[in-house]
Amino acid sequence: MTPARNLDVRIIEVIRLLQPGEVVSYGDVASDAGSPKAARHVGKVLAGASDLSWWRVVTSHGRLVPGSELEQARLLRAEGVVVEQGRVKVSLSGRFADR
């Protein structure tokens, strides 16, 4: 397995472990996958995989995915996450749990 493919597998494993109401950043996923500087790569993996809970991953400032903000906000709110003005304010767990 190539190093890039191996990283993809680790990223997918991290995302699959996210629970409802848990919101993390692209950088959080990259770090948990063992490659802290691969935040952009996380976005590429999410863009190419329709079976992952992509809506639980946002920027480090809580900004939602451009062009998919309405759908992402709807999915997050259904899991109990507070979203205001295109950003995650409070999540049940993860990066935004203590805000």
Steps between C-alpha positions, in 0.01 A plus 500: 500500500638843408558756776219725365256207487600398851426855621160488326416180688601653835296815428194292413542298821510819709190643332308175540559517876329841530177478698176697450545852638879477487659772288871523422724696266682376192821546698365292788429213261845534342668495842300200616595324175867559583568774247434839665591706193254319271184702575446581131536134414216423744277726291598315183420165659161628619421641157558160341314283750121519513460248783679705769347738753656803328269744682684435829822654365540879476781756504687571822280808543180301455421621148279269298583362154452776238213413268362240739433720801122450508517121476789479747324729750182290471687174561694643794192654662324163472782364719464775762779729378450878524572669166475878457593714201674217316714389793485233768460668837452200733519126437425210729863385480816573307671834438195717568363328811631749753410826328 
